[in-house]
Amino acid sequence: MSRLLRFNGPVAHDPAVDAWMDEHPGDLGAIARRWFEVMRARGDDVRELLHDGHPTACVEDAAFGDVNAFTAHVNVGLFLGAELADPAGLLQGAGKFMRHVKLRPETEVDAAALTELIELAYTDIRARLEADRTRP
């Protein structure tokens, strides 16, 4: 059984995502924009949409990450993050599948480690999609 979270309608560049970014100015908006751009840049097969009111990145139609701005922090969420190697210990959460990295304007993040986590989430979802396609 596939654990992929799949959506109808993700597109290469969703104007609703840009509108969400415009509604989140300041430091938190800049953080969210930066890390969503990292997700967008993973590959030509990345698609996006708003899911539960915040930007979500997909490989084809399967979600791999999202960003969300709160009052004092931004979450960078990885949909199957519980199954990713995280040697830098950035991931938080206790859900069965989802994990997130909590980012605050006043705290530096290990950008290389977070970029690597996003890349792992992207490549993991790609591999799962391929396995689903080749499964009899």
C-alpha positions as CSV (number, residue, x, y, z in Angstrom):
1,M,0.0,0.0,0.0
2,S,1.4,3.4,-1.0
3,R,1.6,6.1,1.7
4,L,1.8,8.9,-0.9
5,L,-0.4,11.9,-0.3
6,R,-1.7,12.6,-3.8
7,F,-3.6,15.6,-5.2
8,N,-5.7,16.5,-8.2
9,G,-4.5,19.7,-9.9
10,P,-1.0,20.6,-8.9
11,V,0.6,22.8,-11.5
12,A,4.2,23.9,-12.5
13,H,3.7,27.3,-11.0
14,D,0.5,28.1,-9.0
15,P,-0.4,31.8,-8.8
16,A,-2.2,31.0,-5.5
17,V,1.2,30.1,-4.0
18,D,2.6,33.4,-5.1
19,A,-0.5,35.2,-3.6
20,W,0.1,33.3,-0.3
21,M,3.7,34.5,-0.3
22,D,2.6,38.1,-1.0
23,E,0.3,37.8,2.1
24,H,3.2,36.9,4.3
25,P,5.7,39.8,4.2
26,G,8.6,40.4,6.6
27,D,11.1,37.9,8.0
28,L,8.7,35.0,8.2
29,G,7.5,35.4,4.7
30,A,11.1,35.6,3.5
31,I,12.0,32.4,5.3
32,A,8.9,30.6,3.8
33,R,9.7,31.9,0.3
34,R,13.4,30.9,0.5
35,W,12.6,27.3,1.4
36,F,9.7,26.9,-0.9
37,E,12.1,28.1,-3.7
38,V,14.5,25.3,-2.7
39,M,11.6,22.8,-3.1
40,R,10.6,24.3,-6.5
41,A,14.2,24.0,-7.7
42,R,14.4,20.2,-7.1
43,G,13.4,19.2,-10.6
44,D,11.3,19.8,-13.7
45,D,8.6,17.4,-12.3
46,V,7.9,19.5,-9.2
47,R,4.4,20.8,-9.1
48,E,2.6,22.9,-6.5
49,L,-0.7,24.0,-5.0
50,L,-2.2,25.3,-1.8
51,H,-3.2,22.5,0.5
52,D,-4.8,23.3,3.8
53,G,-4.1,26.9,3.0
54,H,-0.4,26.8,2.5
55,P,2.1,26.1,-0.3
56,T,2.7,22.5,-1.0
57,A,5.4,21.0,-3.3
58,C,4.7,17.8,-5.2
59,V,6.5,15.4,-7.5
60,E,3.9,15.1,-10.2
61,D,0.8,14.7,-8.0
62,A,2.5,13.4,-4.8
63,A,3.3,15.8,-2.0
64,F,6.9,15.9,-0.6
65,G,7.1,19.2,1.3
66,D,5.3,22.4,2.3
67,V,5.9,25.6,4.2
68,N,3.7,27.4,6.6
69,A,4.1,30.7,8.5
70,F,2.9,31.0,12.1
71,T,3.1,33.9,14.5
72,A,6.8,33.5,15.4
73,H,8.2,30.7,13.2
74,V,8.0,29.0,9.8
75,N,7.6,25.2,9.5
76,V,9.2,23.4,6.6
77,G,7.2,20.2,6.4
78,L,8.3,16.9,4.8
79,F,5.4,14.5,4.2
80,L,7.3,11.3,4.8
81,G,10.0,12.9,6.9
82,A,9.7,10.2,9.6
83,E,11.4,7.9,7.2
84,L,14.3,10.2,6.2
85,A,17.8,10.1,7.5
86,D,18.4,13.3,9.5
87,P,22.0,13.3,10.8
88,A,21.8,17.0,11.8
89,G,18.7,16.4,13.9
90,L,16.7,19.1,12.3
91,L,13.4,17.2,12.1
92,Q,10.7,17.6,14.7
93,G,7.3,16.0,15.3
94,A,5.9,12.7,16.4
95,G,3.4,12.0,13.7
96,K,3.4,8.7,11.9
97,F,4.7,10.1,8.6
98,M,5.1,13.9,8.7
99,R,8.0,15.8,10.2
100,H,8.9,19.5,10.1
101,V,11.8,21.8,10.7
102,K,10.9,24.9,12.8
103,L,12.6,28.1,11.6
104,R,12.8,31.3,13.5
105,P,14.2,34.6,12.2
106,E,16.5,35.0,15.2
107,T,18.0,31.5,14.9
108,E,20.4,30.3,12.2
109,V,19.6,27.0,10.5
110,D,22.1,24.6,9.0
111,A,21.1,25.5,5.4
112,A,23.1,22.7,3.8
113,A,21.5,20.1,6.1
114,L,18.0,21.5,5.4
115,T,18.6,21.6,1.7
116,E,19.8,17.9,1.9
117,L,16.6,16.9,3.7
118,I,14.5,18.6,1.1
119,E,16.5,16.8,-1.6
120,L,16.0,13.5,0.2
121,A,12.3,14.1,0.5
122,Y,12.1,14.9,-3.2
123,T,14.1,11.9,-4.4
124,D,12.2,9.6,-2.0
125,I,8.9,10.5,-3.4
126,R,10.2,10.2,-7.0
127,A,11.4,6.6,-6.1
128,R,8.0,5.8,-4.5
129,L,6.2,7.0,-7.6
130,E,8.4,4.9,-9.9
131,A,7.9,1.9,-7.7
132,D,4.1,2.4,-7.9
133,R,4.3,2.6,-11.7
134,T,6.3,-0.6,-12.0
135,R,4.3,-2.6,-9.4
136,P,2.1,-5.2,-11.0
